[in-house]
Structure formats: C-alpha cells, structure tokens
Amino acid sequence: MSPPPVVYSVIEPGIARIVLNRPEARNAQDTGLLYALNDAFDAAARDVAVKVILLAASGPHFSAGHDLRETGSIADQMAPFEPVGTWCGFGCAGAEGRMAREKEIYLGLSERWRNLPKPTIAEVQGKCIAGGLMLAWPCDIIIAADDAQFCDNTVGMGVNGVEYFAHPWELGPRKAKELLFTSDWLSAEDARALGMVNHVVPAADLAAFSLALARRIAAKPAFALKLAKESVNAAEDAQGRLSAMTAAFALHQLAHSHNMQVHGMPVDPGGLQVRSRAAS
C-alpha cells in the first residue's frame, strides 16, 4: 500500500501535528493530498481536547506547489472526493469546470483553513513554491528553517498569482509586486523582516522550536484563543482582504482562459520550464 499523503496525530495533550507526506514529489499538491489535509484539519478542529495545530512536511522541502503532473479530466480528478464547498459543476465545459475546481480545492480550502477556530503553526523548511504558500499562509504563525525559500512564480506561467491571493497582506503591496513581477526567491530572513514569518531557526531545531511555541499557546484558555484569532482575522477582513482576494481569483480564471485560447493549455508553456527548474 502507498503511504498516506498526510499523517495526522495528537502528539501530546492539546497539540495535534499534521505532516504532508509526499516527499518523493516534494509534497506537491494533488487532489488527494489536499482533501487528506482538509480531513486532518477537520479532525483537529473537531477534537475539543486539541488547542493548537502544527502543520509540517516530510522531506527536505515544504511544498513544490500544485502537482501539474496529475492526469485525467477535471471531473475525473474530483470524482473520488466529496466537496466541502457549494460551488460544484466540475464536469462543465470551458472555464466553468476549472473555476469550480479551483474555487473548491485551492481558494476554498485555503480560506477554510485560515478560519479554523484554533491557532495553527506552519513549520516550513526548504522550498515553498507558489501553491505551497497557500498551505503556509492560512496558518496563524509561520516558523521557517534557516534554509527556507519562498517563491510565487506563477506570473512567469502567464497567471497573476496563486489562487489564494494573500500577497499584499503577507508582504506589503510593493514587495508583493516585486516578487510577482520577478518570480524571485524570498529567503527565510527576508520573509521574517517583512513580517510574513514569525521566527527563523536552524533546520535541525524547527520541530522542537515549533512544539515549544505550541505548548506556550496551549497553556492559554481555548475559548480565549479562538476569540483572539477571530478578532485579528476580522480586522484583516474589515480592510477588504476577502473582496480583494475574490477579485484576484476572478482574474486568475481569466488568465487560465486566455492561456487556453492562445496556448491550448491553462498556463503559458514557457513558464513550465521555469517552474521545473525552481522545484528541482
């Protein structure tokens, strides 16, 4: 039997740990991994004894982003899974089916994880590319190993950015534009200086540091933690975060449709080579 794409465990009272478990694919996100991750987050959210959730990844890299090697039609890719959102129609022709899929498994799941009523901590090592940001960014706290590197190279593939378009809130508008325009890498220390990352630690200390932080958080009353998280999220949303992300998602779908008309595929094929080099 193949190993599970995600491993979930309660590692000690009050603390759950979720591990992305496709190291041979650099934890690239196929549909199965994303739904397995959602199941794990649901398990932690519904366990009243769990107060803090850690998200980690096996292997040298956190995530190489979307798994573009996934085969079959959109309807076939979605068929084994029960949607958690209401936007369906994955078998529809044209832009409709693709938009339905991406609204469900990319924007929808990431937003769902962002709003989990418990503190979440991402442990990021190695490369975190494009869609990988959509796993780390929904978490409340990001701890980066000193070898961590972050990149959204989707503009090079003819798209305006990843579906969960949190760049201006994570990086500030000017740095967000620079990283999108250039597809350059952001080091762990640079990410910390921008406020995207809370702490940078030696790679060998990543798990221990994150667990120690989780223990300090888990010592607080669960309801107060939920309310504090809700308060900060509400402040972001009052600034227009969700409306702006919805607009960016619509432009993302326009880019896919444009590329289908011009190149016969949803991304610019020239950018696939750039992505392949970045993920290696």
Residue, then its C-alpha position, 0 to 999 in steps of 0.5 A: m500500500s502507498p503511504p498516506p499523503v498526510v499523517y495526522s496525530v495528537i502528539e501530546p495533550g492539546i497539540a495535534r501535528i499534521v505532516l504532508n507526506r509526499p516527499e518523493a514529489r516534494n509534497a506537491q499538491d494533488t487532489g488527494l493530498l489536499y482533501a487528506l489535509n482538509d480531513a486532518f484539519d477537520a479532525a483537529a478542529r473537531d477534537v475539543a481536547v486539541k488547542v493548537i495545530l502544527l502543520a509540517a512536511s516530510g522531506p527536505h522541502f515544504s511544498a513544490g506547489h500544485d502537482l501539474r503532473e496529475t492526469g485525467s479530466i477535471a471531473d475525473q480528478m474530483a470524482p473520488f472526493e466529496p466537496v466541502g464547498t457549494w460551488c460544484g459543476f466540475g464536469c462543465a465545459g470551458a472555464e466553468g469546470r476549472m473555476a469550480r475546481e479551483k474555487e473548491i480545492y485551492l481558494g476554498l480550502s485555503e480560506r477554510w483553513r485560515n478560519l479554523p477556530k484554533p491557532t495553527i503553526a506552519e513549520v516550513q523548511g526548504k522550498c515553498i513554491a507558489g501553491g505551497l504558500m497557500l498551505a503556509w499562509p492560512c496558518d496563524i504563525i509561520i516558523a521557517a528553517d534557516d534554509a527556507q525559500f519562498c517563491d510565487n512564480t506563477v506570473g512567469m506561467g502567464v497567471n497573476g498569482v496563486e489562487y489564494f491571493a494573500h500577497p499584499w497582506e503577507l508582504g506589503p503591496r510593493k514587495a508583493k509586486e516585486l516578487l510577482f513581477t520577478s518570480d524571485w526567491l524570498s529567503a527565510e530572513d527576508a520573509r521574517a523582516l517583512g513580517m510574513v514569518n514569525h521566527v527563523v531557526p536552524a533546520a535541525d531545531l524547527a520541530a522542537f522550536s515549533l512544539a515549544l511555541a505550541r505548548r506556550i499557546a496551549a497553556k492559554p484558555a481555548f475559548a480565549l484563543k479562538l476569540a483572539k484569532e477571530s478578532v485579528n482575522a476580522a480586522e484583516d477582513a474589515q480592510g477588504r482582504l476577502s473582496a480583494m482576494t475574490a477579485a484576484f481569483a476572478l482574474h486568475q480564471l481569466a488568465h487560465s482562459h486566455n492561456m487556453q485560447v492562445h496556448g491550448m493549455p491553462v498556463d503559458p508553456g514557457g513558464l513550465q520550464v521555469r517552474s521545473r527548474a525552481a522545484s528541482 
